[in-house]
Each structure stands twice: as C-alpha cells, then as structure tokens.
C-alpha cells in the first residue's frame, strides 16, 4: 500500500491463526515439550542419555569403562594375576592368613606313621637292647639276693648304693646303646625315603616325602640329610632329647607342617592321594605305580 510514496506493510495480524492450545499437565509435571527445546529431550539432559549420565555408559560409570565395572573399582594391571615365574599366587584365608595346602599330610597322619615305624624299629633293635640290658638285670638280681631283708634300713641303703654303682658303671654302655639305635633308625629312614619316599609307616597312612618346591621325589642326598637330623642329632648327650622334642613338635605351628628335619632337607610330607596320579611307592599297586 502506498501513501505519499512511502511503502507500508499490510497489517495481517488480524488474519493470523490463533496459537495452538497447550496440552494440560498435572501440577509439578514438566511439559512434554516446551518452545525452544529440541524434541524428545528432557531439561538438562544430553541427547540419548540418562540424567547425569554420559553417552553410551551406565549410571555412575565414565565413558570408555568396561561394561559391568563400577567406577573406582580396582583393576589389576595386565599380567599381575600370573605372578613371577616359579612363584605361585598366594592364597589367603580368613584374617589375611595364608591358607594351608590341603595336600600336606595332617599332623596325626605323621604321628601314627611314626608310631608304626617306631614299633618296627623296636623289633629291629631288640637284639641290641637284650644283649645290653639282660646282663644288667641279672647283676641287679644277684645284688638283691645278697640283701634278702630289704625291709631293714641298713640293707635297703646298701642295696641302693650297689644299684647306683652298677648304673654309673654302665653309662658308657647306655650311650653306645643309644648310638646303635640311632644308627639303625638313620639307615631305616635314609634307605626307604631315598628309594621310595615312604617308610612302612607312611605307606600305611598314605603319605609321602617330596621336595618342598616342586613336589618331586627327593634325592638320596636329601634323604640322607633328613634322616641324619632326625635320627642322629637326638643321640647327642644332654641336648639331644630336647632337640628331638622341638623337632617333632615344630610341625604343629609351621605353615607347611614341616619338622626341623624337613626344613634341613627342604622337604614336605604330602598325602599320596593328592599327588598327580595318586603316586605311591613301587609295589603298592596304587595308581601311578610303575
């Protein structure tokens, strides 16, 4: 429209359609869509995500993390679970203590095996004991016959003095007797452990001596050292008996149930049923026997 050379825009406001009615919403409910907001998005939410969640992730999980892994969880470095060559991964029980190996023989199995071997050793060394003790008993009998009325204080005192003198004269004999029994026990352990890893008592109880690190059969040299610490050191006068007590008791608190003679030879006693193939000594007919 032209008025005096000035162009004026036509007034079309009266011809514009009324705005579309807004959908009714409940109080406190956000509108399905607001002007100036892209479709299918909630206020403050990035595209294709949940509130406060980065794209392609789970709630509370940063982008790029492995699915199912919580944010902040410990992730071991590659190869950490393998451990260094030659070293097993430690296992821990309750309280952070290292779990004991179930293949190790129980203390009562070792005790019963040793009792069986001791009965055999008593039978093997009985000729030595009899040859030494029988003459001593006969001398005590002859001494007692000299004092028939031991109810008298003077007779009893004389008899006691005679027995004390007899025992004092046999100290060297008893030391030699103990040394002889120790040598027999040493040979008994050395030969059987060196050849088969088992004594008769261990065969009865289903246990075997193997190397502590590789669980392989022990060598004759290791069997010799082990038998020497077990059988010969206790023969030493005065300290031998105490050493024998500590040696046998050590397995009660040792994590690998080793006695001192096991530590000296670097061996452990295991259950034959837990060895590969259930290996037993030759001639037992068990699985894995050659």
C-alpha positions in Angstrom: 0.0 0.0 0.0 1.4 3.4 -0.9 0.8 6.6 0.9 2.7 9.6 -0.4 5.5 7.5 -1.8 6.0 5.5 1.4 5.5 1.8 1.3 3.7 0.4 4.3 3.5 -3.2 5.2 0.0 -4.6 5.2 -1.5 -5.3 8.6 -2.1 -9.0 8.6 -2.3 -9.5 12.4 -6.0 -9.9 12.1 -5.6 -12.7 9.6 -3.1 -14.8 11.6 -4.4 -18.0 13.1 -4.6 -18.3 16.9 -1.8 -20.2 18.7 -2.2 -23.9 19.2 -3.6 -24.9 22.6 -1.0 -26.3 25.0 -1.7 -29.8 26.5 -3.0 -30.0 30.0 -0.4 -31.1 32.5 -0.7 -32.0 36.2 0.9 -29.6 38.7 4.6 -30.4 39.2 4.8 -32.4 36.0 7.1 -31.0 33.3 5.5 -30.3 29.9 6.0 -32.8 27.2 7.6 -30.1 25.0 8.4 -26.5 25.6 9.2 -23.9 23.0 12.8 -23.6 22.2 13.6 -27.1 23.4 14.5 -29.9 20.9 12.0 -32.8 20.7 12.4 -35.9 22.8 14.8 -34.3 25.3 14.3 -33.5 29.0 15.6 -30.3 30.5 19.3 -30.6 31.4 19.7 -34.0 29.8 22.2 -34.7 27.0 21.0 -36.4 23.8 20.5 -40.2 24.1 21.4 -40.4 27.8 20.0 -40.6 31.2 20.2 -37.7 33.7 23.7 -37.1 34.9 25.0 -40.0 32.7 27.5 -39.6 29.8 26.6 -41.1 26.4 26.9 -44.9 25.9 27.5 -45.6 29.6 25.9 -46.9 32.7 24.8 -44.8 35.7 27.9 -43.6 37.6 30.3 -45.1 35.1 32.7 -42.9 33.0 32.8 -43.2 29.2 35.2 -45.8 27.9 34.9 -48.1 31.0 34.3 -51.8 30.5 30.6 -52.8 30.9 29.7 -54.1 34.3 32.7 -52.4 36.0 32.0 -50.0 38.8 33.6 -46.6 38.7 36.6 -46.5 41.1 36.9 -50.3 41.3 40.4 -51.8 41.4 41.6 -53.0 38.0 44.8 -55.2 38.1 47.5 -54.4 35.7 47.9 -56.8 32.7 49.8 -59.9 33.8 49.5 -59.2 37.5 47.5 -62.4 38.1 50.1 -64.6 36.6 52.8 -63.9 39.1 56.5 -64.1 38.7 57.9 -67.3 37.1 58.4 -70.0 39.6 56.2 -68.5 42.2 52.6 -69.4 42.8 49.9 -66.9 43.6 49.5 -66.8 47.4 46.1 -67.9 48.8 44.6 -66.2 51.8 42.2 -67.5 54.3 40.2 -65.7 57.0 42.0 -62.9 58.7 44.5 -62.4 55.8 46.5 -65.6 56.8 48.0 -67.8 54.2 45.7 -70.8 53.6 47.4 -74.1 54.2 47.9 -76.5 51.4 45.3 -79.3 51.5 47.8 -81.7 50.0 50.0 -81.6 53.1 49.8 -84.6 55.5 47.9 -83.9 58.7 49.8 -83.9 62.0 48.0 -87.0 63.2 48.9 -88.9 60.0 52.5 -88.2 60.6 52.3 -89.2 64.2 50.6 -92.5 63.5 53.1 -93.2 60.7 56.0 -92.6 63.1 54.4 -94.8 65.8 54.2 -97.7 63.2 57.9 -97.1 62.3 58.9 -97.0 66.0 57.3 -100.4 66.6 59.2 -101.8 63.7 62.5 -100.2 64.9 62.0 -101.6 68.4 61.7 -105.1 66.8 64.8 -104.5 64.7 66.9 -103.2 67.6 65.6 -105.7 70.2 68.8 -107.9 69.9 70.9 -104.9 70.8 68.6 -104.0 73.8 68.5 -107.5 75.0 72.3 -108.0 74.8 72.9 -104.9 76.9 70.0 -104.9 79.4 69.7 -108.6 80.2 73.2 -108.8 81.8 72.4 -105.7 83.8 69.1 -107.2 85.1 71.0 -110.3 86.2 73.5 -108.3 88.1 70.7 -106.5 89.9 69.1 -109.8 90.8 72.4 -111.1 92.3 72.8 -107.9 94.2 69.3 -108.2 95.6 70.0 -111.8 96.7 72.7 -110.5 99.0 70.2 -108.5 100.9 67.1 -110.7 101.4 65.6 -108.5 104.1 65.3 -105.2 102.3 62.9 -104.0 104.9 65.8 -103.2 107.2 67.1 -99.6 106.6 70.7 -100.7 106.5 70.0 -103.5 103.9 67.9 -101.1 101.8 70.7 -98.5 101.9 73.3 -101.0 100.9 71.2 -102.3 98.0 70.5 -98.8 96.7 74.2 -98.0 96.8 75.0 -101.1 94.9 72.5 -100.3 92.2 73.7 -96.8 91.8 77.3 -98.0 91.5 76.1 -100.5 88.8 74.3 -97.9 86.8 77.2 -95.5 87.0 79.5 -98.1 85.5 77.0 -98.7 82.6 76.7 -95.1 81.5 79.1 -95.6 78.6 77.2 -98.8 77.7 73.9 -96.9 77.5 75.4 -94.2 75.4 76.7 -96.8 72.9 73.3 -98.4 73.0 71.6 -95.2 72.1 74.1 -94.5 69.3 73.5 -98.0 67.9 69.7 -97.5 67.9 70.2 -94.1 66.3 72.3 -95.6 63.5 69.7 -98.2 62.8 66.9 -95.6 62.8 69.1 -93.4 60.4 69.5 -96.3 58.0 65.8 -97.2 58.2 64.7 -93.7 57.2 67.5 -93.0 54.7 67.1 -96.1 52.6 63.3 -96.1 52.4 62.9 -92.3 51.8 65.8 -92.4 49.3 64.3 -95.3 47.3 60.6 -94.7 47.6 59.9 -91.5 49.6 58.0 -93.6 52.1 58.7 -95.7 55.1 56.4 -98.6 56.0 54.5 -96.3 58.4 54.0 -93.6 55.7 52.8 -96.3 53.3 50.2 -97.4 55.9 49.0 -93.8 56.4 49.1 -92.9 52.7 51.8 -90.1 53.0 55.0 -89.5 51.2 58.1 -87.2 51.4 58.6 -84.9 48.4 60.6 -81.8 47.7 59.1 -78.7 49.2 59.2 -76.6 46.0 58.4 -78.9 43.1 56.8 -81.8 44.9 59.1 -84.2 43.0 60.8 -87.3 44.5 63.6 -86.5 46.9 67.2 -87.4 46.1 69.3 -89.8 48.1 71.4 -86.9 49.4 68.3 -85.1 50.6 67.1 -88.3 52.2 70.4 -88.8 53.9 70.5 -85.2 55.4 66.9 -85.6 56.5 67.5 -88.9 58.3 70.7 -87.6 59.9 68.9 -84.6 61.5 66.0 -86.8 62.6 67.9 -89.8 64.0 71.5 -88.8 64.8 71.2 -85.4 66.4 69.0 -86.7 69.2 71.7 -89.2 70.2 73.9 -86.3 71.4 74.0 -86.4 75.2 72.2 -83.7 77.2 70.8 -81.6 74.3 69.6 -84.5 72.0 66.4 -85.2 73.9 65.4 -81.5 73.9 66.1 -81.2 70.2 64.0 -84.3 69.4 61.1 -82.8 71.3 61.3 -79.5 69.5 61.9 -81.2 66.1 58.8 -83.3 66.3 56.6 -80.5 67.7 57.6 -77.9 65.1 55.0 -79.1 62.5 52.2 -78.1 64.9 52.7 -74.4 64.2 54.6 -74.4 60.9 52.6 -73.2 57.9 53.9 -76.1 55.7 53.7 -78.6 58.6 57.5 -79.1 58.4 59.6 -80.6 61.2 63.1 -79.3 61.6 64.5 -82.3 59.7 62.1 -81.3 56.8 63.4 -77.8 56.7 67.0 -79.0 56.7 66.3 -81.2 53.7 63.8 -78.8 52.1 61.1 -81.5 52.0 57.4 -81.7 52.9 55.2 -84.7 53.7 52.1 -84.9 51.5 49.1 -87.2 51.0 49.7 -89.6 48.2 46.1 -89.2 47.1 46.8 -85.5 46.3 49.8 -86.2 44.1 49.4 -86.3 40.3 48.0 -89.7 39.5 47.9 -90.6 43.2 51.5 -91.8 43.0 52.6 -94.3 45.6 55.7 -96.3 46.3 56.5 -99.1 43.9 54.9 -102.4 44.7 51.8 -101.0 46.4 49.7 -101.4 43.3 48.3 -97.9 43.6 47.6 -95.6 40.7 50.7 -94.2 39.1 52.9 -97.0 40.5 55.5 -98.1 37.8 
